[in-house]
């Protein structure tokens, strides 16, 4: 049987510090809430004479409640970026001029973006033709003649 002194308040507070530190290393807004639950459990176990089984139950309930509340809050208040094309490289290409590297025949071919070829849709064009990217459809760049 586990001695009730094994789960003293310091263990919970150390666990809280480790979880909050892990959140800083691997951000995702998840570990922070479990860390808060561990910290609150540590404070409660310091203030009240509760055994380890109740401490574990309190930790599980606080963790679950904190994660669910945080999830609901984030769903209602999503983090908006000033850059609406953040992490969408292809969308950042709209408006750029590109060169055809494989002829566009029957509406399909390849264009060179920076140093790599991308598949493209657009009007028929010969190798070396200049095109402008007008939109992105999945992994296809939609282009038009300049």
Secondary structure as GFF3:
##gff-version 3
##sequence-region A 1 146
A	DSSP	three_ten_helix	4	6	.	.	.	ID=ss1
A	DSSP	alpha_helix	9	25	.	.	.	ID=ss2
A	DSSP	alpha_helix	31	47	.	.	.	ID=ss3
A	DSSP	alpha_helix	52	76	.	.	.	ID=ss4
A	DSSP	three_ten_helix	90	93	.	.	.	ID=ss5
A	DSSP	beta_strand	97	105	.	.	.	ID=ss6
A	DSSP	beta_strand	108	113	.	.	.	ID=ss7
A	DSSP	beta_strand	116	121	.	.	.	ID=ss8
A	DSSP	beta_strand	130	137	.	.	.	ID=ss9
A	DSSP	beta_strand	140	145	.	.	.	ID=ss10
###
